[in-house]
Amino acid sequence: MELRHLEYFVAVAEERHFTRAAERLRLAQSGLSASIRALERELGGPLFVRSTRRVELTEAGRVLLAEARRTLASASAARQAVAAVQGLLRGTLAIGAEQCLGRLNLPRLLADFRLAHPGVEIALRQGGSTEIAAELRAGRLDLAFVALTGAASEQLDLIPQYVEPMMLLCRPDHWLAEAGAVGWTELRDEVFVDFHRGFGAREVTEDALAAVGHQRRVVVEVNDVHSLLDFVGAGLGVALVPGPIARKRPDQLRAVPLTRGCAYNWAVSVALPAGRPPSPFAAALLRQAGPDVMLAPEGAIAGSGR
């Protein structure tokens, strides 16, 4: 079994289409099809159910997909490790992150990394923490900066960075804008602007609400910080957000603390795949980051999600 056959298989499985997979791999479709047929003969059964419009994985294909991704990730890590030992760190650092992670200056961190390692390209993937975590588990990222809760952290090692309180964000003319602190009772009749499910701030809020049995109505869902601030500023609802987001427009919006009885936090971590050492790229980034992002001692990764 050749690694390139596994790479071709993964591309077809992800694209669900031979033509798109061939374009992604920059191969002739006939060559791609022949490679997949050779892999199927070697494994003794079909990996795809083919149709004129798309292809679907068979049960054998679904089993192989997870193993193929792990095998390709391990092969890549082996190549990177040898290059690192030789002082020739080259390749691609694949990193995931949510937007607006408080004290983390990701642009500066990545710019400094590029200066230190000009042979390494950077591929940044932004999205909700839950989505980013899935990409990390699948082996498509080297590391990620996320705010995860509960089951979303499974099969990941988390290196805690810092914790921020969640706060109410509203317009200056809102009736709660001058309150010293607010609780669930005051928020009972409010409507909310929030991130889509999967974003760290949304998930910790849902967990906090579920713990006390409180119901709320979300009327606007967004996938970026600036849209959330715009909608709250337009008066379409209030929002529960981490402190760094709540303080972004102090001249236009008001941040109000939550009472002790309903206070909860948003925690940012570095996430790595559980059960294996960081890739050479990830290790180099963490070493460079210094006191803001620390690599835990070997064998003692803090906050394991396992």
Backbone torsions as a table, in degrees:
resi	resn	phi	psi	omega
1	MET	NA	126.2	-177.4
2	GLU	-98.5	146.0	179.8
3	LEU	-59.3	-35.9	-178.4
4	ARG	-64.9	-33.1	176.8
5	HIS	-65.1	-38.5	176.8
6	LEU	-67.0	-39.1	177.4
7	GLU	-61.9	-42.5	179.0
8	TYR	-64.9	-42.4	179.6
9	PHE	-60.1	-45.2	-179.5
10	VAL	-62.6	-41.0	179.9
11	ALA	-61.7	-45.3	178.6
12	VAL	-64.6	-41.1	-179.7
13	ALA	-63.0	-38.3	-178.3
14	GLU	-78.2	-36.1	-179.0
15	GLU	-83.3	-21.4	-176.3
16	ARG	57.2	31.0	-174.9
17	HIS	-166.6	129.1	-177.5
18	PHE	-69.6	-40.8	-177.6
19	THR	-64.2	-46.4	179.6
20	ARG	-64.4	-37.9	178.9
21	ALA	-65.3	-40.5	178.6
22	ALA	-63.6	-40.4	177.8
23	GLU	-64.4	-41.5	178.9
24	ARG	-62.4	-38.9	-178.0
25	LEU	-87.7	-9.2	-176.9
26	ARG	59.8	48.5	178.2
27	LEU	-122.1	159.9	169.1
28	ALA	-71.5	139.6	-177.4
29	GLN	-61.5	-34.9	-179.8
30	SER	-63.4	-39.9	178.6
31	GLY	-67.0	-39.4	178.0
32	LEU	-63.5	-46.7	-179.7
33	SER	-60.4	-40.9	179.8
34	ALA	-64.2	-39.0	179.3
35	SER	-65.7	-40.8	179.3
36	ILE	-66.0	-40.9	178.2
37	ARG	-63.1	-38.6	178.3
38	ALA	-64.5	-39.4	178.0
39	LEU	-65.6	-41.5	178.8
40	GLU	-63.8	-39.8	177.6
41	ARG	-63.6	-41.5	-179.3
42	GLU	-64.5	-37.8	-177.5
43	LEU	-88.2	-10.3	172.9
44	GLY	84.5	23.3	178.3
45	GLY	179.9	163.8	-179.1
46	PRO	-69.8	143.2	177.0
47	LEU	-103.7	-18.6	-178.3
48	PHE	-133.0	148.7	166.3
49	VAL	-99.8	114.3	-172.5
50	ARG	-95.5	142.1	171.9
51	SER	-137.8	176.1	-178.4
52	THR	-69.6	-24.9	-175.8
53	ARG	-100.0	-36.7	-176.6
54	ARG	-159.8	172.3	176.4
55	VAL	-121.3	150.5	177.8
56	GLU	-125.0	149.0	178.1
57	LEU	-72.6	138.8	167.8
58	THR	-77.8	176.2	176.6
59	GLU	-61.1	-40.6	176.6
60	ALA	-63.1	-38.2	178.7
61	GLY	-64.3	-39.1	179.2
62	ARG	-64.7	-39.5	178.2
63	VAL	-65.8	-43.1	-178.1
64	LEU	-66.8	-33.4	-175.3
65	LEU	-58.6	-47.5	-180.0
66	ALA	-62.1	-43.4	-179.4
67	GLU	-68.7	-38.2	-179.9
68	ALA	-63.6	-42.6	178.9
69	ARG	-62.4	-42.4	179.2
70	ARG	-64.7	-41.6	-179.5
71	THR	-63.7	-44.8	179.6
72	LEU	-65.2	-39.4	178.1
73	ALA	-64.0	-40.4	179.6
74	SER	-66.7	-40.5	178.5
75	ALA	-63.4	-41.7	178.0
76	SER	-63.7	-41.9	179.2
77	ALA	-63.2	-37.4	178.9
78	ALA	-64.3	-44.1	178.4
79	ARG	-62.6	-42.3	-179.2
80	GLN	-65.0	-38.8	-178.7
81	ALA	-64.0	-42.8	178.2
82	VAL	-63.5	-44.0	179.5
83	ALA	-61.6	-39.1	-179.1
84	ALA	-65.3	-41.4	178.9
85	VAL	-62.4	-35.2	-179.7
86	GLN	-82.4	0.9	-179.7
87	GLY	74.1	22.7	-177.3
88	LEU	-122.3	62.0	-177.8
89	LEU	-69.9	106.8	-178.1
90	ARG	-137.7	148.8	179.3
91	GLY	137.1	-143.6	-176.6
92	THR	-131.9	127.1	170.6
93	LEU	-88.7	112.6	179.0
94	ALA	-99.2	117.2	-172.3
95	ILE	-129.9	143.7	177.7
96	GLY	-119.1	151.6	-179.6
97	ALA	-161.8	146.1	165.7
98	GLU	-76.7	164.1	173.6
99	GLN	-73.7	154.3	167.3
100	CYS	48.8	69.4	-177.7
101	LEU	-95.3	41.8	171.3
102	GLY	65.7	-119.7	-172.9
103	ARG	-74.0	-11.0	-179.7
104	LEU	-77.2	118.8	176.7
105	ASN	-96.1	80.8	-174.4
106	LEU	-64.0	-42.7	177.7
107	PRO	-56.9	-43.5	179.6
108	ARG	-66.2	-41.7	-179.4
109	LEU	-60.1	-45.7	-177.8
110	LEU	-73.5	-34.7	176.7
111	ALA	-63.6	-42.6	178.1
112	ASP	-64.3	-37.3	178.9
113	PHE	-63.1	-42.7	179.7
114	ARG	-63.3	-38.0	177.7
115	LEU	-64.5	-39.0	-178.6
116	ALA	-76.6	-28.2	-175.3
117	HIS	-133.6	74.0	-175.5
118	PRO	-65.1	-16.3	178.9
119	GLY	-84.3	0.0	-177.3
120	VAL	-110.0	124.6	172.9
121	GLU	-83.1	153.8	179.1
122	ILE	-115.7	126.9	174.9
123	ALA	-116.4	110.0	-176.7
124	LEU	-102.8	131.3	178.3
125	ARG	-118.7	118.1	177.0
126	GLN	-103.8	148.4	178.8
127	GLY	172.8	-171.1	175.2
128	GLY	-69.0	151.9	-176.5
129	SER	-60.0	-37.7	-179.7
130	THR	-64.3	-43.3	178.1
131	GLU	-64.9	-43.7	179.4
132	ILE	-62.5	-40.3	179.3
133	ALA	-62.2	-39.1	178.2
134	ALA	-63.8	-39.8	177.5
135	GLU	-63.7	-38.3	-180.0
136	LEU	-67.2	-44.8	178.5
137	ARG	-62.2	-34.0	-178.8
138	ALA	-76.9	-4.0	177.7
139	GLY	85.4	12.7	-178.8
140	ARG	-92.6	-3.7	177.3
141	LEU	-131.2	150.8	175.2
142	ASP	-82.9	-39.6	177.1
143	LEU	-161.3	171.3	-178.3
144	ALA	-150.4	153.9	172.4
145	PHE	-108.7	115.5	-168.3
146	VAL	-141.7	166.5	170.7
147	ALA	-125.2	97.6	-171.3
148	LEU	-112.8	152.5	175.1
149	THR	-132.7	151.2	169.0
150	GLY	51.0	-131.7	-173.2
151	ALA	-63.0	-23.2	-178.4
152	ALA	-63.4	-18.4	-178.6
153	SER	-94.8	4.0	-179.0
154	GLU	-62.3	144.8	179.2
155	GLN	64.4	21.2	176.4
156	LEU	-128.4	149.4	168.7
157	ASP	-100.4	127.5	-178.2
158	LEU	-109.0	131.5	173.9
159	ILE	-107.2	100.1	-176.2
160	PRO	-59.1	140.6	-179.6
161	GLN	-111.7	-58.6	-179.9
162	TYR	-162.9	162.9	-177.2
163	VAL	-123.5	136.8	178.1
164	GLU	-124.9	142.3	177.0
165	PRO	-73.4	146.7	171.5
166	MET	-81.7	144.7	-176.0
167	MET	-136.6	158.6	172.9
168	LEU	-83.4	134.4	176.9
169	LEU	-117.7	129.2	-177.9
170	CYS	-151.2	173.7	176.5
171	ARG	-73.1	156.1	178.7
172	PRO	-61.5	-25.9	-179.1
173	ASP	-93.8	6.2	177.1
174	HIS	-70.8	148.4	-174.6
175	TRP	-65.4	-17.9	178.9
176	LEU	-98.2	0.3	-172.2
177	ALA	-61.1	-32.3	-177.7
178	GLU	-101.8	9.1	179.7
179	ALA	-69.4	146.1	177.0
180	GLY	-69.1	-34.4	177.4
181	ALA	-165.3	155.1	180.0
182	VAL	-129.1	151.6	178.1
183	GLY	-125.1	-174.5	-177.0
184	TRP	-62.4	-31.9	-179.7
185	THR	-61.8	-44.8	179.7
186	GLU	-67.6	-27.2	-175.7
187	LEU	-92.2	1.3	-172.4
188	ARG	-56.4	-40.4	-174.5
189	ASP	-102.2	8.7	-178.9
190	GLU	-82.6	154.4	170.1
191	VAL	-106.9	154.1	-167.8
192	PHE	-124.3	148.2	163.5
193	VAL	-102.4	136.9	-179.2
194	ASP	-153.3	168.4	174.1
195	PHE	-74.8	163.2	172.8
196	HIS	-64.1	157.3	173.9
197	ARG	-57.9	143.9	-177.2
198	GLY	106.4	-23.5	174.3
199	PHE	-78.8	143.2	-173.8
200	GLY	-56.4	-44.5	-178.5
201	ALA	-63.3	-39.3	178.7
202	ARG	-65.7	-42.3	-175.7
203	GLU	-68.4	-40.0	179.1
204	VAL	-69.0	-31.5	176.1
205	THR	-67.2	-44.6	178.6
206	GLU	-60.9	-40.3	177.8
207	ASP	-62.9	-43.1	-179.0
208	ALA	-65.5	-40.3	179.1
209	LEU	-66.7	-42.1	-179.9
210	ALA	-63.3	-34.5	-177.5
211	ALA	-65.4	-29.1	-178.3
212	VAL	-109.1	0.7	179.2
213	GLY	70.6	26.3	-178.4
214	HIS	-90.1	136.7	178.0
215	GLN	-104.5	145.8	175.2
216	ARG	-144.9	168.0	-179.2
217	ARG	-118.1	117.6	176.7
218	VAL	-96.5	116.4	-175.6
219	VAL	-100.6	-20.1	178.8
220	VAL	-134.8	127.2	175.0
221	GLU	-116.7	133.4	-176.0
222	VAL	-129.5	167.6	176.7
223	ASN	-124.2	19.9	173.8
224	ASP	-151.6	154.4	-173.7
225	VAL	-64.5	-45.0	-174.0
226	HIS	-65.2	-36.0	176.3
227	SER	-64.4	-41.1	177.9
228	LEU	-59.1	-46.6	180.0
229	LEU	-62.8	-39.0	179.5
230	ASP	-63.6	-44.6	-177.6
231	PHE	-69.4	-38.3	175.2
232	VAL	-64.6	-42.5	179.1
233	GLY	-62.9	-29.1	178.4
234	ALA	-81.1	-4.0	176.7
235	GLY	85.4	18.4	-178.9
236	LEU	-82.3	-7.3	177.9
237	GLY	164.6	173.3	173.0
238	VAL	-99.5	171.8	-179.9
239	ALA	-141.2	151.3	171.5
240	LEU	-108.7	113.7	-171.6
241	VAL	-138.0	160.3	175.0
242	PRO	-64.5	154.1	-178.9
243	GLY	-48.7	-45.5	-178.4
244	PRO	-60.4	-33.5	177.0
245	ILE	-76.3	-40.0	-179.2
246	ALA	-60.6	-28.5	-176.0
247	ARG	-94.6	8.4	-173.9
248	LYS	-71.3	-32.8	-178.0
249	ARG	-128.4	66.1	-175.2
250	PRO	-62.7	-22.9	179.6
251	ASP	-83.6	-11.7	-177.0
252	GLN	-119.0	-25.7	-175.5
253	LEU	-131.6	162.1	179.7
254	ARG	-117.2	134.5	175.6
255	ALA	-104.0	125.7	-176.3
256	VAL	-121.3	127.9	178.9
257	PRO	-64.7	158.9	173.6
258	LEU	-92.9	148.8	179.4
259	THR	-65.6	160.1	-178.0
260	ARG	-57.5	-34.3	-177.3
261	GLY	-68.8	-22.9	-179.8
262	CYS	-125.8	11.6	179.9
263	ALA	-67.4	141.8	175.0
264	TYR	-151.4	166.9	-169.5
265	ASN	-122.8	163.1	176.3
266	TRP	-119.4	122.9	-173.7
267	ALA	-116.6	129.4	179.9
268	VAL	-100.5	135.9	179.6
269	SER	-136.3	157.5	163.2
270	VAL	-87.3	131.0	179.7
271	ALA	-112.1	136.9	176.8
272	LEU	-131.5	152.0	176.0
273	PRO	-60.5	135.0	-178.1
274	ALA	-73.4	150.5	170.5
275	GLY	84.0	2.7	175.8
276	ARG	-148.3	153.4	-178.4
277	PRO	-67.4	157.9	177.3
278	PRO	-60.2	150.5	173.6
279	SER	-62.1	158.5	177.0
280	PRO	-55.2	-35.9	178.9
281	PHE	-65.6	-47.0	-179.8
282	ALA	-63.2	-43.3	-179.7
283	ALA	-62.3	-40.1	179.3
284	ALA	-64.9	-40.7	179.4
285	LEU	-65.0	-42.8	-178.7
286	LEU	-68.1	-38.2	177.4
287	ARG	-63.9	-40.2	-178.0
288	GLN	-68.4	-31.7	-170.4
289	ALA	-65.3	-23.7	176.0
290	GLY	71.5	-143.0	-171.1
291	PRO	-68.6	-19.9	-178.1
292	ASP	-76.2	-33.3	179.7
293	VAL	-135.2	104.9	-172.6
294	MET	-106.5	136.1	174.1
295	LEU	-81.0	123.7	-177.8
296	ALA	-65.5	156.8	178.8
297	PRO	-57.4	148.7	-179.6
298	GLU	-56.0	131.7	179.3
299	GLY	80.1	5.0	-177.1
300	ALA	-140.1	48.2	177.3
301	ILE	-63.5	122.9	-175.5
302	ALA	-76.1	151.7	171.9
303	GLY	64.4	37.7	-177.0
304	SER	-58.5	137.1	177.4
305	GLY	-88.4	6.0	-177.7
306	ARG	-76.0	NA	NA
